[in-house]
């Protein structure tokens, strides 16, 4: 079996398993939907943090923006705002057509709003030449500030949170419905990144990661590429946030929408675990991390946070290059790296390269 056939087999098996998963495991449809959210988290963070080398702690801002924009549009289209707020969302269930139109219109609007805000923030941060730890600290502040702003804004429920419209029963299984939304969104993101990484865009952001000053000296318009990567990440996170708010059903400003201490940190850890700067690494890292977390929360009740802390330390200490990086070093020929026999022989004899 050649490389193309092997890749086709792998992609086909993943596709079939993904399509069948919510029906094979009907009791875990919501958890499986969140698995795709985690994969999307890791992929969007790796675009900026892994491929481009700009470690961001504030990507969760766009996820929260998507949640609130979609929920507000859904609410304002079909309900009286004062009544909706007064009864905390306990109003008549929307018809399927109304629910779908509000949901998808909100997701589209959230993408536009997030890209605009991302572009403005990018002009203030990336275009100003902020790099390294300064960029990381600045983005961390963005996430904290966004949570505080949402907590004090009455129009979106302030600290009391906001209730998303109830999912109509006539649309079928709620978990399966959102599972396929996140699955399709993740597939679109994966294929988009695969296409971008294979072209000039991928070479440019990798050059920025390796040495931004040299990249600029070579004529690469680094600010343009940094802004583009930042806005692509914002777009997909916002669309995912719009659907996630309806899946959860209740949007808390700091625990759900702008949850920097959990989602914001996890997206970084998942990319590192799988191997940042690779296409498949964030996917592998997200799957392993999320399954491990679910096991901890199921069987280590009371000690789950201690176990998660130990897992985080283990990831940083034992997998600095990630699982994909470790596999590439162990089996380089399977990743397209040619290893000369003379090099292997000299290494085996202790002569070194």
VOGU-3710 file (C-alpha; in Angstrom, 3 decimals, decimal comma):
1> xxxxxxxxxx> 0,000/0,000/0,000  1,501/3,311/-1,076  1,273/6,597/0,817  -1,773/7,884/-1,065  -3,727/4,667/-0,490  -2,772/4,602/3,168  -3,889/8,210/3,660  -7,169/7,545/1,840  -7,803/4,535/4,091  -7,088/6,534/7,241
11> xxxxxxxxxx> -9,305/9,445/6,192  -12,089/7,082/5,171  -11,990/5,192/8,465  -12,059/8,423/10,462  -14,973/9,741/8,405  -17,050/6,576/8,813  -16,325/6,363/12,554  -17,156/10,049/13,034  -20,466/9,818/11,178  -21,517/6,708/13,095
21> xxxxxxxxxx> -20,309/7,761/16,563  -23,463/9,549/17,850  -25,634/6,553/16,920  -23,221/3,907/18,171  -22,831/5,796/21,468  -26,161/7,630/21,874  -25,659/8,211/25,598  -22,488/10,222/24,910  -23,663/12,496/22,110  -23,030/15,711/24,062
31> xxxxxxxxxx> -19,583/14,554/25,160  -18,719/13,621/21,582  -19,883/17,054/20,414  -17,532/18,638/22,938  -14,733/16,447/21,632  -15,006/18,201/18,268  -15,012/21,554/20,044  -11,732/20,581/21,694  -10,224/19,570/18,357  -11,285/22,905/16,931
41> xxxxxxxxxx> -9,775/24,703/19,935  -6,435/23,009/19,420  -6,338/23,574/15,653  -7,215/27,268/15,860  -4,689/27,910/18,614  -1,956/26,038/16,748  -2,459/28,230/13,686  -1,157/31,215/15,662  0,771/29,588/18,499  2,320/26,593/16,752
51> xxxxxxxxxx> 2,667/27,384/13,075  3,383/31,102/13,546  5,082/30,965/16,938  2,925/33,592/18,663  1,787/32,069/21,963  -1,669/33,482/22,641  -3,644/33,170/25,866  -6,559/35,203/24,580  -8,078/33,160/21,757  -10,980/32,353/24,060
61> xxxxxxxxxx> -12,170/35,944/23,513  -13,476/35,071/20,052  -15,219/31,946/21,329  -17,110/34,021/23,888  -17,952/36,708/21,346  -19,512/34,064/19,127  -21,601/32,735/22,007  -23,063/36,093/22,922  -23,605/37,412/19,386  -25,493/34,276/18,325
71> xxxxxxxxxx> -27,592/34,142/21,494  -28,465/37,854/21,302  -29,539/37,598/17,663  -31,597/34,492/18,408  -33,266/36,272/21,332  -33,886/39,585/19,576  -35,341/37,981/16,457  -38,085/36,026/18,154  -38,714/37,314/21,693  -39,508/40,438/23,621
81> xxxxxxxxxx> -36,217/41,281/25,339  -37,708/42,483/28,639  -39,965/39,448/28,945  -37,155/37,077/27,993  -34,819/38,549/30,606  -37,548/38,641/33,271  -38,380/34,935/32,994  -34,740/33,929/32,367  -35,498/32,368/28,990  -38,485/30,331/30,209
91> xxxxxxxxxx> -40,655/31,208/27,214  -42,362/29,196/24,506  -40,092/26,961/22,468  -39,268/28,221/18,995  -40,484/26,466/15,891  -37,759/24,486/14,089  -37,534/26,993/11,237  -37,278/29,930/13,640  -34,639/28,193/15,729  -32,494/27,241/12,729
101> xxxxxxxxxx> -32,751/30,646/11,066  -31,772/32,437/14,260  -28,962/29,992/14,997  -27,305/30,095/11,590  -27,858/33,826/11,140  -26,271/34,351/14,552  -23,316/32,100/13,730  -22,732/34,021/10,502  -22,968/37,366/12,290  -20,634/36,158/15,039
111> xxxxxxxxxx> -18,014/35,279/12,414  -18,217/38,789/10,944  -18,093/40,499/14,345  -15,181/38,337/15,520  -13,147/39,031/12,364  -13,734/42,771/12,717  -12,750/42,740/16,391  -9,797/40,472/15,581  -8,627/42,893/12,903  -8,897/45,851/15,299
121> xxxxxxxxxx> -7,058/43,989/18,058  -4,497/42,814/15,527  -3,807/46,394/14,476  -3,310/47,325/18,129  -1,135/44,327/19,025  0,401/42,606/16,008  0,878/45,651/13,804  2,589/47,431/16,711  5,297/44,771/16,686  4,453/43,151/20,018
131> xxxxxxxxxx> 6,159/39,742/20,291  7,172/36,972/22,671  6,126/37,146/26,302  4,717/40,636/25,814  2,273/39,348/23,223  1,308/36,459/25,516  0,685/38,728/28,514  -1,309/41,169/26,388  -3,583/38,433/25,046  -4,039/37,061/28,571
141> xxxxxxxxxx> -5,265/40,495/29,580  -7,721/40,509/26,683  -9,363/37,332/27,940  -9,671/38,630/31,502  -11,000/41,997/30,320  -13,603/40,371/28,069  -14,956/38,313/30,972  -15,186/41,382/33,196  -16,937/43,446/30,532  -19,497/40,700/29,933
151> xxxxxxxxxx> -20,035/40,328/33,684  -21,027/43,979/33,950  -23,165/44,322/30,809  -26,863/44,004/31,662  -27,924/43,690/28,023  -26,349/40,209/27,899  -27,272/39,195/31,434  -24,193/40,562/33,208  -22,852/38,256/35,932  -26,109/36,314/36,082
161> xxxxxxxxxx> -25,447/34,888/32,639  -27,713/34,457/29,646  -30,045/31,603/28,762  -30,027/30,364/25,167  -33,369/29,483/23,504  -34,609/25,951/24,131  -33,842/23,395/21,441  -37,058/22,302/19,626  -37,824/18,614/20,116  -39,080/18,349/16,541
171> xxxxxxxxxx> -35,496/18,770/15,283  -34,560/15,389/16,764  -31,762/14,565/19,164  -30,149/17,737/20,508  -26,757/16,121/21,090  -26,606/14,588/17,607  -27,701/17,853/15,974  -24,854/19,844/17,499  -22,434/16,948/17,104  -22,763/17,124/13,320
181> xxxxxxxxxx> -22,492/20,923/13,339  -19,174/20,767/15,157  -17,997/17,824/13,076  -18,670/19,657/9,803  -17,082/22,839/11,141  -13,972/20,951/12,239  -13,655/19,195/8,881  -13,901/22,550/7,086  -11,256/24,006/9,390  -8,943/21,006/8,962
191> xxxxxxxxxx> -9,161/21,065/5,165  -8,708/24,850/5,117  -5,562/24,627/7,243  -4,249/21,706/5,198  -4,604/23,808/2,046  -3,087/26,926/3,630  -0,118/25,096/5,168  0,742/23,498/1,822  1,142/26,842/0,060  2,821/30,199/0,391
201> xxxxxxxxxx> 0,826/31,069/3,488  2,247/28,107/5,410  5,806/28,909/4,363  5,353/32,548/5,377  4,009/31,922/8,877  6,665/29,240/9,475  9,300/31,778/8,447  7,816/34,213/10,979  8,050/31,529/13,646  11,673/30,692/12,828
211> xxxxxxxxxx> 12,984/34,253/12,520  10,607/37,136/11,941  13,351/39,692/11,318  14,880/37,573/8,565  11,423/36,966/7,103  10,876/40,715/6,872  14,313/41,196/5,326  13,368/38,639/2,658  10,384/40,761/1,677  7,635/38,821/3,467
221> xxxxxxxxxx> 4,869/41,135/4,651  4,792/39,676/8,135  2,055/41,916/9,523  -0,338/40,893/6,752  0,237/37,193/7,390  -0,001/37,577/11,166  -3,280/39,461/10,848  -4,672/36,870/8,438  -3,826/33,957/10,741  -5,281/35,793/13,737
231> xxxxxxxxxx> -8,547/36,537/11,895  -8,927/32,986/10,559  -8,607/31,687/14,099  -11,147/34,274/15,294  -13,652/33,318/12,591  -13,764/29,607/13,347  -13,739/30,107/17,118  -16,654/32,528/16,918  -18,765/30,200/14,771  -18,026/27,332/17,149
241> xxxxxxxxxx> -18,857/29,535/20,134  -22,222/30,422/18,627  -23,224/26,779/18,414  -21,616/25,878/21,752  -23,713/28,437/23,611  -26,878/26,744/22,362  -25,494/23,304/23,160  -24,697/24,271/26,760  -27,949/26,213/27,104  -26,630/28,727/29,619
251> xxxxxxxxxx> -23,884/31,255/28,947  -21,888/32,270/32,007  -19,450/35,103/31,233  -16,404/33,678/33,029  -17,120/29,957/33,366  -18,341/29,262/29,826  -17,954/32,136/27,361  -14,583/33,580/28,396  -13,316/30,597/30,379  -9,624/31,388/30,127
261> xxxxxxxxxx> -8,669/29,234/33,119  -10,118/26,128/31,488  -10,802/26,331/27,749  -8,156/29,018/27,205  -5,438/26,902/28,830  -6,657/23,573/27,484  -6,375/24,633/23,848  -2,676/25,339/24,414  -2,050/22,084/26,278  -3,829/19,992/23,651
271> xxxxxxxxxx> -1,692/21,443/20,869  1,500/20,909/22,874  0,524/17,354/23,810  -0,121/16,350/20,216  2,745/18,345/18,753  2,377/22,024/17,973  3,338/23,232/14,538  1,867/20,132/12,886  -1,500/19,503/11,252  -2,412/16,243/12,973
281> xxxxxxxxxx> -0,722/16,982/16,288  -3,488/19,217/17,703  -6,109/16,671/16,618  -4,337/13,795/18,375  -3,611/15,923/21,433  -7,221/17,081/21,723  -8,617/13,556/21,530  -6,202/12,170/24,144  -6,554/15,163/26,453  -10,349/15,217/26,360
291> xxxxxxxxxx> -10,757/11,472/26,892  -8,301/11,594/29,790  -10,158/14,515/31,318  -13,492/12,701/31,075  -11,977/9,645/32,753  -10,632/11,812/35,578  -14,007/13,509/36,113  -15,762/10,123/36,147  -13,474/7,991/38,303  -11,438/10,487/40,366
301> xxxxxxxxxx> -14,227/12,608/41,783  -12,746/14,967/44,356  -9,243/14,470/42,987  -9,889/15,309/39,355  -8,265/18,753/39,545  -5,171/17,303/41,178  -4,985/14,697/38,435  -5,440/17,372/35,762  -2,626/19,396/37,321  -0,364/16,348/37,256
311> xxxxxxxxxx> -1,324/15,718/33,627  -0,436/19,302/32,703  2,980/18,979/34,344  3,537/15,638/32,631  2,692/17,088/29,225  5,173/19,929/29,604  7,972/17,778/31,071  7,725/14,538/29,102  6,241/15,708/25,796  7,928/19,025/24,980
321> xxxxxxxxxx> 7,829/18,083/21,278  4,427/16,452/21,501  3,318/12,981/20,498  3,754/13,659/16,776  7,246/15,041/17,368  8,180/11,946/19,371  6,801/9,680/16,645  8,672/11,619/13,957  11,957/11,087/15,800  11,257/7,402/16,401
331> xxxxxxxxxx> 9,951/6,533/12,922  11,217/9,296/10,605  10,709/7,261/7,437  6,949/7,125/8,060  6,799/10,913/7,984  8,660/11,326/4,716  12,114/11,838/6,223  14,848/9,898/4,509  17,465/8,387/6,801  20,774/7,398/5,206
341> xxxxxxxxxx> 22,074/3,943/6,096  25,582/5,276/6,638  24,248/7,640/9,289  22,443/4,826/11,048  25,531/2,607/10,935  27,862/5,251/12,301  25,395/6,086/15,040  25,125/2,428/15,995  28,909/2,147/16,188  29,092/5,151/18,471
351> xxx> 30,819/7,312/15,914  28,028/9,870/15,765  27,009/11,751/12,662
//
